Amino acid sequence: MAKAKTATFFIRRKLDISATTAATLTIDTSAYVDPADRQGLMIEEVDYVFFDSSNKLPYETTTRQYAVQLLAGGFTELQDYDNEDLISSGGMVMSSTYQPSKDADVYPDALATPGGRILVDDQMTLVGKSSDTSANMSVAVLIKAKVVSLSNKDYMALALQTVAN
């Protein structure tokens, strides 16, 4: 379906998720996506690192929940987990005894595409939120990707799916 135009590379961003209201970060993908050349961005893997931005150490607190989602397109709130624009999600729960538990969708939903999730959107959004105020809580997202070229048929199918969502 897709033929690689570049080697694998990483897109890295950081988001402050210390508040109970959703924080968002727009990731511009227009440099990788080109309708004229039927070019898309294949997301191969996504990883999340939760940390204390004041000292770069793992975050330590009690009784908190943190959620983060990487979505295709523009969003301002966390979305349902069956949303087709959801590329990947991660979460961390801190118990009352400071025991962390972390969960991440390291491999994004490929939507029937072998090798990864192909985007033809000109932006992705990283959305994160905390269940309670947490000073200096941040999450870094590491997106493993490559630029691919698609057949006319495949590009049109992805573009129509993007518009439909």
BELKATA-V535960 format. One record per run of one state. SS is the DSSP state (A for helix, B for strand, O for the rest). FROM is the first residue (numbers start at 1). TO is the last residue. If there is no record, write none. Layout:
{{SS,FROM,TO} {SS,FROM,TO}}
This chain:
{{O,1,1} {B,2,4} {O,5,8} {B,9,16} {O,17,22} {B,23,28} {O,29,33} {B,34,34} {O,35,38} {B,39,52} {O,53,63} {B,64,72} {O,73,85} {B,86,94} {O,95,99} {B,100,104} {O,105,116} {B,117,119} {O,120,122} {B,123,130} {O,131,136} {B,137,150} {O,151,151} {A,152,164} {O,165,165}}
